[in-house]
Amino acid sequence: MDELLEIFISQGLITQDQFDQKVAQYKAEIDARPKNPDEIFLSLDVENTDIEVLREKKIEQLDYLCNQSILAGFESDSLGESHKYDFDTEAQGNLSGTLNLINGGQLPSDTILEWKADGIPQNHTVPQFIQVCVDSFTHKQSNVNKYWEKKYAVLEMIEKEDILSVNWVGGE
């Protein structure tokens, strides 16, 4: 790329300033583009968007927001008071793997498990850890159920305004 630019500059086809301006312009255009289904839906020109496309993009937005909500983590009272637990993909795998070891009898029932709560490693008994897993399942399942309810509602809607009124959080 640098060699090609040098050739263009040496032949007077473009100056370094012109090149730098074009690069800055392209970067700004790329940065301004919607990056996820939520941003894409919010950037739609609703008046000029076909209702089927609007419906499709709304469902994609809801799916994305559902996943974001799941990955954001959950609260559990397993330690006697509410603590926030991570639930990104890695945390989900770690929870499942540890629960499999417990259920498979690979970990004695008196094992103390160090697990992050509120971002700080904290000791959990096996029953406390199992409660964390139950709470994580409830968190995930409630978000998935919410998604399906909203998706089916959107599929039944025949007015753009109705589709626009469906939100993931707030006054749904």
Secondary structure as the mmCIF struct_conf table of DSSP 4:
data_model
#
loop_
_struct_conf.conf_type_id
_struct_conf.id
_struct_conf.beg_label_comp_id
_struct_conf.beg_label_asym_id
_struct_conf.beg_label_seq_id
_struct_conf.end_label_comp_id
_struct_conf.end_label_asym_id
_struct_conf.end_label_seq_id
HELX_RH_AL_P HELX_RH_AL_P1 ASP A 2 SER A 10
TURN_TY1_P TURN_TY1_P1 GLN A 11 GLY A 12
BEND BEND1 LEU A 13 LEU A 13
HELX_RH_AL_P HELX_RH_AL_P2 GLN A 16 ALA A 32
BEND BEND2 ARG A 33 ARG A 33
BEND BEND3 ASN A 36 ASN A 36
HELX_RH_AL_P HELX_RH_AL_P3 PRO A 37 LEU A 42
TURN_TY1_P TURN_TY1_P2 SER A 43 SER A 43
HELX_RH_3T_P HELX_RH_3T_P1 VAL A 46 ASN A 48
BEND BEND4 THR A 49 THR A 49
HELX_RH_AL_P HELX_RH_AL_P4 ILE A 51 LEU A 71
TURN_TY1_P TURN_TY1_P3 ALA A 72 ALA A 72
STRN STRN1 PHE A 74 SER A 76
TURN_TY1_P TURN_TY1_P4 SER A 78 LEU A 79
BEND BEND5 GLY A 80 GLU A 81
STRN STRN2 HIS A 83 TYR A 85
BEND BEND6 ASP A 88 ASP A 88
HELX_RH_AL_P HELX_RH_AL_P5 THR A 89 ASN A 103
TURN_TY1_P TURN_TY1_P5 GLY A 104 GLY A 105
BEND BEND7 LEU A 107 LEU A 107
TURN_TY1_P TURN_TY1_P6 SER A 109 ASP A 110
STRN STRN3 ILE A 112 ALA A 117
TURN_TY1_P TURN_TY1_P7 ASP A 118 GLY A 119
STRN STRN4 ILE A 120 THR A 125
HELX_RH_AL_P HELX_RH_AL_P6 VAL A 126 GLU A 156
BEND BEND8 GLU A 159 GLU A 159
HELX_RH_AL_P HELX_RH_AL_P7 LYS A 160 SER A 165
BEND BEND9 TRP A 168 GLY A 170
#
